[in-house]
């Protein structure tokens, strides 16, 4: 087979899986469980897997497509909400924080053994983006914003990282077969 055809085929498969992750985010993320200020969703679980499987570039692209769909008004954010106002609102920083999170977790494509560690680091950066944004959008101090929007969610996010870590390695093997990357 021609090497350029092989590269094109591999790129097409990667784009297909990228689109699949954007769609998965759009379907999974609106389902939320209200707890205090920010509802609990499964979005970070999908974002960890998107980063780990797709890498920083294609993972970023999947999340960007998801955020653009939401900004355009499709009800893909928590509670089946959408619109630019959601991104610019007090909790929009957490949504924007998905981008650096997926890019950081995406490094585990090259270093798969570091997936759990990179997921924790990605989460910390997402929390940082969101908490700074929340602080700037409200009258809360940084510490108050942390206590409102981070501390109550730590157990849920720890469970998401554990679940993503358990799913990542078998999914990675399947992904590598589909894309013929190894």
PyMOL CGO cylinders between C-alpha atoms (Angstrom):
from pymol import cmd
from pymol.cgo import CYLINDER

trace = [
    CYLINDER, 0.00, 0.00, 0.00, 1.15, 3.53, -0.79, 0.3, 1, 1, 1, 1, 1, 1,
    CYLINDER, 1.15, 3.53, -0.79, 2.56, 5.30, 2.34, 0.3, 1, 1, 1, 1, 1, 1,
    CYLINDER, 2.56, 5.30, 2.34, 0.58, 8.48, 1.62, 0.3, 1, 1, 1, 1, 1, 1,
    CYLINDER, 0.58, 8.48, 1.62, -2.63, 6.43, 1.32, 0.3, 1, 1, 1, 1, 1, 1,
    CYLINDER, -2.63, 6.43, 1.32, -1.83, 4.76, 4.61, 0.3, 1, 1, 1, 1, 1, 1,
    CYLINDER, -1.83, 4.76, 4.61, -1.27, 8.16, 6.29, 0.3, 1, 1, 1, 1, 1, 1,
    CYLINDER, -1.27, 8.16, 6.29, -4.50, 9.51, 4.80, 0.3, 1, 1, 1, 1, 1, 1,
    CYLINDER, -4.50, 9.51, 4.80, -6.41, 6.45, 5.96, 0.3, 1, 1, 1, 1, 1, 1,
    CYLINDER, -6.41, 6.45, 5.96, -4.95, 6.74, 9.48, 0.3, 1, 1, 1, 1, 1, 1,
    CYLINDER, -4.95, 6.74, 9.48, -5.76, 10.47, 9.60, 0.3, 1, 1, 1, 1, 1, 1,
    CYLINDER, -5.76, 10.47, 9.60, -9.32, 9.76, 8.47, 0.3, 1, 1, 1, 1, 1, 1,
    CYLINDER, -9.32, 9.76, 8.47, -9.74, 7.14, 11.19, 0.3, 1, 1, 1, 1, 1, 1,
    CYLINDER, -9.74, 7.14, 11.19, -8.39, 9.57, 13.79, 0.3, 1, 1, 1, 1, 1, 1,
    CYLINDER, -8.39, 9.57, 13.79, -10.80, 12.27, 12.61, 0.3, 1, 1, 1, 1, 1, 1,
    CYLINDER, -10.80, 12.27, 12.61, -13.68, 9.80, 12.78, 0.3, 1, 1, 1, 1, 1, 1,
    CYLINDER, -13.68, 9.80, 12.78, -12.82, 8.89, 16.37, 0.3, 1, 1, 1, 1, 1, 1,
    CYLINDER, -12.82, 8.89, 16.37, -12.38, 12.60, 17.16, 0.3, 1, 1, 1, 1, 1, 1,
    CYLINDER, -12.38, 12.60, 17.16, -15.89, 13.28, 15.84, 0.3, 1, 1, 1, 1, 1, 1,
    CYLINDER, -15.89, 13.28, 15.84, -17.14, 10.33, 17.85, 0.3, 1, 1, 1, 1, 1, 1,
    CYLINDER, -17.14, 10.33, 17.85, -15.69, 11.81, 21.05, 0.3, 1, 1, 1, 1, 1, 1,
    CYLINDER, -15.69, 11.81, 21.05, -17.21, 15.24, 20.28, 0.3, 1, 1, 1, 1, 1, 1,
    CYLINDER, -17.21, 15.24, 20.28, -20.57, 13.51, 19.80, 0.3, 1, 1, 1, 1, 1, 1,
    CYLINDER, -20.57, 13.51, 19.80, -20.08, 11.45, 22.96, 0.3, 1, 1, 1, 1, 1, 1,
    CYLINDER, -20.08, 11.45, 22.96, -19.40, 14.63, 24.93, 0.3, 1, 1, 1, 1, 1, 1,
    CYLINDER, -19.40, 14.63, 24.93, -22.54, 16.23, 23.45, 0.3, 1, 1, 1, 1, 1, 1,
    CYLINDER, -22.54, 16.23, 23.45, -24.64, 13.24, 24.50, 0.3, 1, 1, 1, 1, 1, 1,
    CYLINDER, -24.64, 13.24, 24.50, -23.12, 12.50, 27.92, 0.3, 1, 1, 1, 1, 1, 1,
    CYLINDER, -23.12, 12.50, 27.92, -22.43, 15.99, 29.30, 0.3, 1, 1, 1, 1, 1, 1,
    CYLINDER, -22.43, 15.99, 29.30, -26.00, 17.32, 29.45, 0.3, 1, 1, 1, 1, 1, 1,
    CYLINDER, -26.00, 17.32, 29.45, -26.88, 14.57, 31.91, 0.3, 1, 1, 1, 1, 1, 1,
    CYLINDER, -26.88, 14.57, 31.91, -26.16, 16.09, 35.29, 0.3, 1, 1, 1, 1, 1, 1,
    CYLINDER, -26.16, 16.09, 35.29, -26.78, 15.61, 38.96, 0.3, 1, 1, 1, 1, 1, 1,
    CYLINDER, -26.78, 15.61, 38.96, -27.30, 18.93, 40.75, 0.3, 1, 1, 1, 1, 1, 1,
    CYLINDER, -27.30, 18.93, 40.75, -25.07, 19.41, 43.74, 0.3, 1, 1, 1, 1, 1, 1,
    CYLINDER, -25.07, 19.41, 43.74, -24.63, 22.96, 45.03, 0.3, 1, 1, 1, 1, 1, 1,
    CYLINDER, -24.63, 22.96, 45.03, -23.36, 25.50, 42.47, 0.3, 1, 1, 1, 1, 1, 1,
    CYLINDER, -23.36, 25.50, 42.47, -22.01, 23.25, 39.71, 0.3, 1, 1, 1, 1, 1, 1,
    CYLINDER, -22.01, 23.25, 39.71, -23.75, 20.02, 38.74, 0.3, 1, 1, 1, 1, 1, 1,
    CYLINDER, -23.75, 20.02, 38.74, -21.87, 16.73, 38.60, 0.3, 1, 1, 1, 1, 1, 1,
    CYLINDER, -21.87, 16.73, 38.60, -21.53, 15.39, 35.06, 0.3, 1, 1, 1, 1, 1, 1,
    CYLINDER, -21.53, 15.39, 35.06, -19.55, 12.67, 33.36, 0.3, 1, 1, 1, 1, 1, 1,
    CYLINDER, -19.55, 12.67, 33.36, -17.87, 15.16, 31.05, 0.3, 1, 1, 1, 1, 1, 1,
    CYLINDER, -17.87, 15.16, 31.05, -14.42, 14.88, 32.63, 0.3, 1, 1, 1, 1, 1, 1,
    CYLINDER, -14.42, 14.88, 32.63, -14.52, 11.09, 32.35, 0.3, 1, 1, 1, 1, 1, 1,
    CYLINDER, -14.52, 11.09, 32.35, -15.05, 11.43, 28.59, 0.3, 1, 1, 1, 1, 1, 1,
    CYLINDER, -15.05, 11.43, 28.59, -12.44, 14.20, 28.37, 0.3, 1, 1, 1, 1, 1, 1,
    CYLINDER, -12.44, 14.20, 28.37, -9.81, 12.06, 30.10, 0.3, 1, 1, 1, 1, 1, 1,
    CYLINDER, -9.81, 12.06, 30.10, -10.47, 9.23, 27.66, 0.3, 1, 1, 1, 1, 1, 1,
    CYLINDER, -10.47, 9.23, 27.66, -10.49, 11.59, 24.66, 0.3, 1, 1, 1, 1, 1, 1,
    CYLINDER, -10.49, 11.59, 24.66, -7.12, 13.00, 25.68, 0.3, 1, 1, 1, 1, 1, 1,
    CYLINDER, -7.12, 13.00, 25.68, -5.59, 9.64, 26.46, 0.3, 1, 1, 1, 1, 1, 1,
    CYLINDER, -5.59, 9.64, 26.46, -6.75, 7.96, 23.28, 0.3, 1, 1, 1, 1, 1, 1,
    CYLINDER, -6.75, 7.96, 23.28, -6.59, 10.82, 20.79, 0.3, 1, 1, 1, 1, 1, 1,
    CYLINDER, -6.59, 10.82, 20.79, -3.60, 12.71, 22.12, 0.3, 1, 1, 1, 1, 1, 1,
    CYLINDER, -3.60, 12.71, 22.12, -3.33, 16.44, 22.79, 0.3, 1, 1, 1, 1, 1, 1,
    CYLINDER, -3.33, 16.44, 22.79, -4.17, 17.69, 19.28, 0.3, 1, 1, 1, 1, 1, 1,
    CYLINDER, -4.17, 17.69, 19.28, -7.12, 15.50, 18.31, 0.3, 1, 1, 1, 1, 1, 1,
    CYLINDER, -7.12, 15.50, 18.31, -8.39, 15.45, 21.91, 0.3, 1, 1, 1, 1, 1, 1,
    CYLINDER, -8.39, 15.45, 21.91, -8.30, 19.26, 21.96, 0.3, 1, 1, 1, 1, 1, 1,
    CYLINDER, -8.30, 19.26, 21.96, -10.15, 19.29, 18.65, 0.3, 1, 1, 1, 1, 1, 1,
    CYLINDER, -10.15, 19.29, 18.65, -12.89, 16.99, 19.99, 0.3, 1, 1, 1, 1, 1, 1,
    CYLINDER, -12.89, 16.99, 19.99, -13.44, 19.19, 23.04, 0.3, 1, 1, 1, 1, 1, 1,
    CYLINDER, -13.44, 19.19, 23.04, -13.29, 22.37, 20.96, 0.3, 1, 1, 1, 1, 1, 1,
    CYLINDER, -13.29, 22.37, 20.96, -16.01, 21.03, 18.62, 0.3, 1, 1, 1, 1, 1, 1,
    CYLINDER, -16.01, 21.03, 18.62, -18.12, 20.19, 21.68, 0.3, 1, 1, 1, 1, 1, 1,
    CYLINDER, -18.12, 20.19, 21.68, -17.67, 23.69, 23.14, 0.3, 1, 1, 1, 1, 1, 1,
    CYLINDER, -17.67, 23.69, 23.14, -18.46, 25.36, 19.81, 0.3, 1, 1, 1, 1, 1, 1,
    CYLINDER, -18.46, 25.36, 19.81, -21.65, 23.29, 19.51, 0.3, 1, 1, 1, 1, 1, 1,
    CYLINDER, -21.65, 23.29, 19.51, -22.64, 24.45, 22.97, 0.3, 1, 1, 1, 1, 1, 1,
    CYLINDER, -22.64, 24.45, 22.97, -21.70, 28.08, 22.28, 0.3, 1, 1, 1, 1, 1, 1,
    CYLINDER, -21.70, 28.08, 22.28, -23.92, 27.96, 19.19, 0.3, 1, 1, 1, 1, 1, 1,
    CYLINDER, -23.92, 27.96, 19.19, -26.86, 27.12, 21.43, 0.3, 1, 1, 1, 1, 1, 1,
    CYLINDER, -26.86, 27.12, 21.43, -27.14, 23.35, 21.18, 0.3, 1, 1, 1, 1, 1, 1,
    CYLINDER, -27.14, 23.35, 21.18, -28.16, 21.95, 24.58, 0.3, 1, 1, 1, 1, 1, 1,
    CYLINDER, -28.16, 21.95, 24.58, -24.94, 20.02, 25.19, 0.3, 1, 1, 1, 1, 1, 1,
    CYLINDER, -24.94, 20.02, 25.19, -23.88, 21.55, 28.49, 0.3, 1, 1, 1, 1, 1, 1,
    CYLINDER, -23.88, 21.55, 28.49, -25.03, 20.38, 31.93, 0.3, 1, 1, 1, 1, 1, 1,
    CYLINDER, -25.03, 20.38, 31.93, -28.76, 20.33, 32.42, 0.3, 1, 1, 1, 1, 1, 1,
    CYLINDER, -28.76, 20.33, 32.42, -29.31, 20.38, 28.64, 0.3, 1, 1, 1, 1, 1, 1,
    CYLINDER, -29.31, 20.38, 28.64, -28.25, 24.02, 28.43, 0.3, 1, 1, 1, 1, 1, 1,
    CYLINDER, -28.25, 24.02, 28.43, -26.30, 25.80, 25.74, 0.3, 1, 1, 1, 1, 1, 1,
    CYLINDER, -26.30, 25.80, 25.74, -25.38, 29.22, 24.42, 0.3, 1, 1, 1, 1, 1, 1,
    CYLINDER, -25.38, 29.22, 24.42, -22.49, 31.62, 24.66, 0.3, 1, 1, 1, 1, 1, 1,
    CYLINDER, -22.49, 31.62, 24.66, -23.88, 32.89, 27.97, 0.3, 1, 1, 1, 1, 1, 1,
    CYLINDER, -23.88, 32.89, 27.97, -23.09, 29.54, 29.57, 0.3, 1, 1, 1, 1, 1, 1,
    CYLINDER, -23.09, 29.54, 29.57, -19.44, 29.85, 28.50, 0.3, 1, 1, 1, 1, 1, 1,
    CYLINDER, -19.44, 29.85, 28.50, -19.24, 33.45, 29.68, 0.3, 1, 1, 1, 1, 1, 1,
    CYLINDER, -19.24, 33.45, 29.68, -21.18, 32.83, 32.91, 0.3, 1, 1, 1, 1, 1, 1,
    CYLINDER, -21.18, 32.83, 32.91, -19.70, 32.15, 36.35, 0.3, 1, 1, 1, 1, 1, 1,
    CYLINDER, -19.70, 32.15, 36.35, -19.06, 28.46, 35.67, 0.3, 1, 1, 1, 1, 1, 1,
    CYLINDER, -19.06, 28.46, 35.67, -17.83, 28.94, 32.09, 0.3, 1, 1, 1, 1, 1, 1,
    CYLINDER, -17.83, 28.94, 32.09, -14.21, 28.78, 33.21, 0.3, 1, 1, 1, 1, 1, 1,
    CYLINDER, -14.21, 28.78, 33.21, -14.65, 25.12, 34.07, 0.3, 1, 1, 1, 1, 1, 1,
    CYLINDER, -14.65, 25.12, 34.07, -15.92, 24.47, 30.53, 0.3, 1, 1, 1, 1, 1, 1,
    CYLINDER, -15.92, 24.47, 30.53, -13.00, 26.41, 29.04, 0.3, 1, 1, 1, 1, 1, 1,
    CYLINDER, -13.00, 26.41, 29.04, -10.72, 24.50, 31.41, 0.3, 1, 1, 1, 1, 1, 1,
    CYLINDER, -10.72, 24.50, 31.41, -11.62, 21.32, 29.54, 0.3, 1, 1, 1, 1, 1, 1,
    CYLINDER, -11.62, 21.32, 29.54, -9.28, 22.44, 26.73, 0.3, 1, 1, 1, 1, 1, 1,
    CYLINDER, -9.28, 22.44, 26.73, -6.02, 22.52, 28.70, 0.3, 1, 1, 1, 1, 1, 1,
    CYLINDER, -6.02, 22.52, 28.70, -7.21, 19.47, 30.65, 0.3, 1, 1, 1, 1, 1, 1,
    CYLINDER, -7.21, 19.47, 30.65, -7.61, 17.34, 27.51, 0.3, 1, 1, 1, 1, 1, 1,
    CYLINDER, -7.61, 17.34, 27.51, -4.29, 18.61, 26.14, 0.3, 1, 1, 1, 1, 1, 1,
    CYLINDER, -4.29, 18.61, 26.14, -2.47, 17.63, 29.33, 0.3, 1, 1, 1, 1, 1, 1,
    CYLINDER, -2.47, 17.63, 29.33, -4.14, 14.22, 29.53, 0.3, 1, 1, 1, 1, 1, 1,
    CYLINDER, -4.14, 14.22, 29.53, -3.34, 13.87, 25.82, 0.3, 1, 1, 1, 1, 1, 1,
    CYLINDER, -3.34, 13.87, 25.82, 0.33, 13.54, 26.70, 0.3, 1, 1, 1, 1, 1, 1,
    CYLINDER, 0.33, 13.54, 26.70, -0.52, 10.06, 27.95, 0.3, 1, 1, 1, 1, 1, 1,
    CYLINDER, -0.52, 10.06, 27.95, -0.89, 8.99, 24.32, 0.3, 1, 1, 1, 1, 1, 1,
    CYLINDER, -0.89, 8.99, 24.32, 2.89, 9.06, 24.25, 0.3, 1, 1, 1, 1, 1, 1,
    CYLINDER, 2.89, 9.06, 24.25, 3.29, 8.08, 27.91, 0.3, 1, 1, 1, 1, 1, 1,
    CYLINDER, 3.29, 8.08, 27.91, 0.35, 5.73, 28.67, 0.3, 1, 1, 1, 1, 1, 1,
    CYLINDER, 0.35, 5.73, 28.67, 1.66, 4.68, 32.08, 0.3, 1, 1, 1, 1, 1, 1,
    CYLINDER, 1.66, 4.68, 32.08, 1.22, 8.29, 33.20, 0.3, 1, 1, 1, 1, 1, 1,
    CYLINDER, 1.22, 8.29, 33.20, -2.50, 8.41, 32.34, 0.3, 1, 1, 1, 1, 1, 1,
    CYLINDER, -2.50, 8.41, 32.34, -3.75, 8.59, 35.97, 0.3, 1, 1, 1, 1, 1, 1,
    CYLINDER, -3.75, 8.59, 35.97, -1.15, 11.21, 36.93, 0.3, 1, 1, 1, 1, 1, 1,
    CYLINDER, -1.15, 11.21, 36.93, -1.83, 13.31, 33.83, 0.3, 1, 1, 1, 1, 1, 1,
    CYLINDER, -1.83, 13.31, 33.83, -5.57, 13.07, 34.54, 0.3, 1, 1, 1, 1, 1, 1,
    CYLINDER, -5.57, 13.07, 34.54, -5.03, 14.47, 38.03, 0.3, 1, 1, 1, 1, 1, 1,
    CYLINDER, -5.03, 14.47, 38.03, -2.83, 17.25, 36.61, 0.3, 1, 1, 1, 1, 1, 1,
    CYLINDER, -2.83, 17.25, 36.61, -5.41, 18.01, 33.90, 0.3, 1, 1, 1, 1, 1, 1,
    CYLINDER, -5.41, 18.01, 33.90, -8.14, 18.18, 36.52, 0.3, 1, 1, 1, 1, 1, 1,
    CYLINDER, -8.14, 18.18, 36.52, -6.06, 20.57, 38.64, 0.3, 1, 1, 1, 1, 1, 1,
    CYLINDER, -6.06, 20.57, 38.64, -5.60, 22.90, 35.66, 0.3, 1, 1, 1, 1, 1, 1,
    CYLINDER, -5.60, 22.90, 35.66, -9.32, 22.70, 34.85, 0.3, 1, 1, 1, 1, 1, 1,
    CYLINDER, -9.32, 22.70, 34.85, -10.10, 23.56, 38.47, 0.3, 1, 1, 1, 1, 1, 1,
    CYLINDER, -10.10, 23.56, 38.47, -7.65, 26.45, 38.32, 0.3, 1, 1, 1, 1, 1, 1,
    CYLINDER, -7.65, 26.45, 38.32, -9.24, 27.92, 35.17, 0.3, 1, 1, 1, 1, 1, 1,
    CYLINDER, -9.24, 27.92, 35.17, -12.73, 27.50, 36.56, 0.3, 1, 1, 1, 1, 1, 1,
    CYLINDER, -12.73, 27.50, 36.56, -11.96, 28.86, 40.01, 0.3, 1, 1, 1, 1, 1, 1,
    CYLINDER, -11.96, 28.86, 40.01, -10.18, 31.95, 38.69, 0.3, 1, 1, 1, 1, 1, 1,
    CYLINDER, -10.18, 31.95, 38.69, -13.11, 32.57, 36.31, 0.3, 1, 1, 1, 1, 1, 1,
    CYLINDER, -13.11, 32.57, 36.31, -15.64, 32.07, 39.11, 0.3, 1, 1, 1, 1, 1, 1,
    CYLINDER, -15.64, 32.07, 39.11, -13.69, 34.47, 41.34, 0.3, 1, 1, 1, 1, 1, 1,
    CYLINDER, -13.69, 34.47, 41.34, -13.62, 37.13, 38.62, 0.3, 1, 1, 1, 1, 1, 1,
    CYLINDER, -13.62, 37.13, 38.62, -17.32, 36.62, 37.78, 0.3, 1, 1, 1, 1, 1, 1,
    CYLINDER, -17.32, 36.62, 37.78, -18.62, 36.80, 41.33, 0.3, 1, 1, 1, 1, 1, 1,
    CYLINDER, -18.62, 36.80, 41.33, -17.84, 38.56, 44.57, 0.3, 1, 1, 1, 1, 1, 1,
    CYLINDER, -17.84, 38.56, 44.57, -16.23, 35.40, 45.98, 0.3, 1, 1, 1, 1, 1, 1,
    CYLINDER, -16.23, 35.40, 45.98, -12.61, 35.20, 47.04, 0.3, 1, 1, 1, 1, 1, 1,
    CYLINDER, -12.61, 35.20, 47.04, -10.43, 32.50, 45.48, 0.3, 1, 1, 1, 1, 1, 1,
    CYLINDER, -10.43, 32.50, 45.48, -10.63, 30.44, 48.69, 0.3, 1, 1, 1, 1, 1, 1,
    CYLINDER, -10.63, 30.44, 48.69, -14.42, 30.82, 48.84, 0.3, 1, 1, 1, 1, 1, 1,
    CYLINDER, -14.42, 30.82, 48.84, -14.70, 29.81, 45.17, 0.3, 1, 1, 1, 1, 1, 1,
    CYLINDER, -14.70, 29.81, 45.17, -12.56, 26.74, 45.88, 0.3, 1, 1, 1, 1, 1, 1,
    CYLINDER, -12.56, 26.74, 45.88, -14.79, 25.76, 48.78, 0.3, 1, 1, 1, 1, 1, 1,
    CYLINDER, -14.79, 25.76, 48.78, -17.94, 26.24, 46.67, 0.3, 1, 1, 1, 1, 1, 1,
    CYLINDER, -17.94, 26.24, 46.67, -16.88, 24.81, 43.33, 0.3, 1, 1, 1, 1, 1, 1,
    CYLINDER, -16.88, 24.81, 43.33, -13.97, 22.44, 43.93, 0.3, 1, 1, 1, 1, 1, 1,
    CYLINDER, -13.97, 22.44, 43.93, -13.93, 20.85, 47.38, 0.3, 1, 1, 1, 1, 1, 1,
    CYLINDER, -13.93, 20.85, 47.38, -17.44, 19.30, 47.17, 0.3, 1, 1, 1, 1, 1, 1,
    CYLINDER, -17.44, 19.30, 47.17, -16.55, 17.71, 43.83, 0.3, 1, 1, 1, 1, 1, 1,
    CYLINDER, -16.55, 17.71, 43.83, -13.21, 16.15, 44.72, 0.3, 1, 1, 1, 1, 1, 1,
    CYLINDER, -13.21, 16.15, 44.72, -14.67, 12.72, 45.63, 0.3, 1, 1, 1, 1, 1, 1,
    CYLINDER, -14.67, 12.72, 45.63, -16.69, 12.58, 42.38, 0.3, 1, 1, 1, 1, 1, 1,
    CYLINDER, -16.69, 12.58, 42.38, -13.71, 13.63, 40.29, 0.3, 1, 1, 1, 1, 1, 1,
    CYLINDER, -13.71, 13.63, 40.29, -11.47, 11.09, 42.03, 0.3, 1, 1, 1, 1, 1, 1,
    CYLINDER, -11.47, 11.09, 42.03, -13.99, 8.39, 41.08, 0.3, 1, 1, 1, 1, 1, 1,
    CYLINDER, -13.99, 8.39, 41.08, -14.01, 9.64, 37.47, 0.3, 1, 1, 1, 1, 1, 1,
    CYLINDER, -14.01, 9.64, 37.47, -10.22, 9.40, 37.31, 0.3, 1, 1, 1, 1, 1, 1,
    CYLINDER, -10.22, 9.40, 37.31, -10.32, 5.88, 38.72, 0.3, 1, 1, 1, 1, 1, 1,
    CYLINDER, -10.32, 5.88, 38.72, -13.03, 4.85, 36.24, 0.3, 1, 1, 1, 1, 1, 1,
    CYLINDER, -13.03, 4.85, 36.24, -11.18, 6.48, 33.32, 0.3, 1, 1, 1, 1, 1, 1,
    CYLINDER, -11.18, 6.48, 33.32, -7.96, 4.74, 34.33, 0.3, 1, 1, 1, 1, 1, 1,
    CYLINDER, -7.96, 4.74, 34.33, -9.72, 1.37, 34.40, 0.3, 1, 1, 1, 1, 1, 1,
    CYLINDER, -9.72, 1.37, 34.40, -11.27, 1.99, 30.97, 0.3, 1, 1, 1, 1, 1, 1,
    CYLINDER, -11.27, 1.99, 30.97, -8.25, 3.63, 29.34, 0.3, 1, 1, 1, 1, 1, 1,
    CYLINDER, -8.25, 3.63, 29.34, -5.94, 0.67, 28.90, 0.3, 1, 1, 1, 1, 1, 1,
    CYLINDER, -5.94, 0.67, 28.90, -8.42, -1.75, 27.24, 0.3, 1, 1, 1, 1, 1, 1,
    CYLINDER, -8.42, -1.75, 27.24, -9.84, 1.09, 25.12, 0.3, 1, 1, 1, 1, 1, 1,
    CYLINDER, -9.84, 1.09, 25.12, -6.32, 2.06, 24.10, 0.3, 1, 1, 1, 1, 1, 1,
    CYLINDER, -6.32, 2.06, 24.10, -5.66, -1.43, 22.76, 0.3, 1, 1, 1, 1, 1, 1,
    CYLINDER, -5.66, -1.43, 22.76, -8.89, -1.29, 20.74, 0.3, 1, 1, 1, 1, 1, 1,
    CYLINDER, -8.89, -1.29, 20.74, -8.12, 2.23, 19.50, 0.3, 1, 1, 1, 1, 1, 1,
    CYLINDER, -8.12, 2.23, 19.50, -4.67, 1.21, 18.32, 0.3, 1, 1, 1, 1, 1, 1,
    CYLINDER, -4.67, 1.21, 18.32, -6.20, -1.68, 16.36, 0.3, 1, 1, 1, 1, 1, 1,
    CYLINDER, -6.20, -1.68, 16.36, -8.78, 0.58, 14.74, 0.3, 1, 1, 1, 1, 1, 1,
    CYLINDER, -8.78, 0.58, 14.74, -6.32, 3.29, 13.75, 0.3, 1, 1, 1, 1, 1, 1,
    CYLINDER, -6.32, 3.29, 13.75, -3.38, 0.98, 13.03, 0.3, 1, 1, 1, 1, 1, 1,
    CYLINDER, -3.38, 0.98, 13.03, -1.11, 3.35, 14.95, 0.3, 1, 1, 1, 1, 1, 1,
    CYLINDER, -1.11, 3.35, 14.95, 1.23, 0.72, 16.36, 0.3, 1, 1, 1, 1, 1, 1,
]
cmd.load_cgo(trace, "trace")
